Amino acid sequence: DKIVRLPLTRIKTIIKTDSDVNLVSHDAVLLITKATELFIESLAEQAYENTAQAKRKTVYKRDIDLAIENIESLAFLEGVFD
């Protein structure tokens, strides 16, 4: 089993697009990657719950929007997908 599933080199490249970042350690990239995966997993699970409650098999944008509305810690994402 891999510790992370997202490609570390791609995450490192994304991190380095920030002009304030010159160097980033492997451990930092690993931690950011894992946190990103957990974040995506949590959002996807909540969106799927909304889909299941609506008795559908397809996850729609509105399911993700509803997840964002219902979870206070995701409030920073409100309007991002508009």
N, C-alpha and C positions, 0 to 999 in steps of 0.2 A: 504494500500500500504506500502510495505517495503521501507526503504530509500536505501538499497542496496540489490542486489540479490546474490552476491558471498558470500560464507560462511566466516564470520568474523574469526572464529577460525582457519580455514585453512590459511587465509591471515596472521594472527598473527603468525602461525607456520612458514610460509615462511619467514616472517620478522625476526624471531628469529634465522633463520639459519645463519644470518650474525653474525660472532663472535664479532663484535663491538657493537652489540645491546644486552643489558642485560634486560632492561625493556622497554615496549612500552605501552603507554596509550590507553585506549579504543577509545578516540577521534582521536588519530593518526591512529589507525587501521581503523576506520571508514572513515577517510579522504583518506587514501591510497587505500582502497577498492573502494570508489566512483570514485576516479581518474582513477583507473584501469578499472573499468566498462566503463567510458566515453571514455577512450583510445581505448578499444576493440570495442566499438560501432562505433567510428569514423573510425577506420581501416576497420571494416566490411562494413560500409556504402560505403566507397570509393571503396572497392573491388567489392561490388555488382554493383555499378555504372559502373565499368569496364566490368562486366559480362553483364549487360543490354545493354551497347553500342555495345558489340559484338553479341548481339541478342541470348544470351544463357540463360539457366535457372540454370546452375550449375556453382558455383564459383570454379575456379581452382587456384592453387598456383600462376600461372602467373598473375592472377588478383590482388592478394595481392602484388606480386612483383611490378606490375605496380603502384599500390597505393603508395607503399613506394618510388618508383622513382619520382612520380609526386608531392609528398608533402614534401617540404623541411624539415619540422620539424620531419619527419620520417627517415631522412638520416642515423641516428644512427642504423637503422635496416637493412641497405643494407648488403646483404651477410649472414644474420643470418639464413635464411632458405635454404641455399645451402648445 
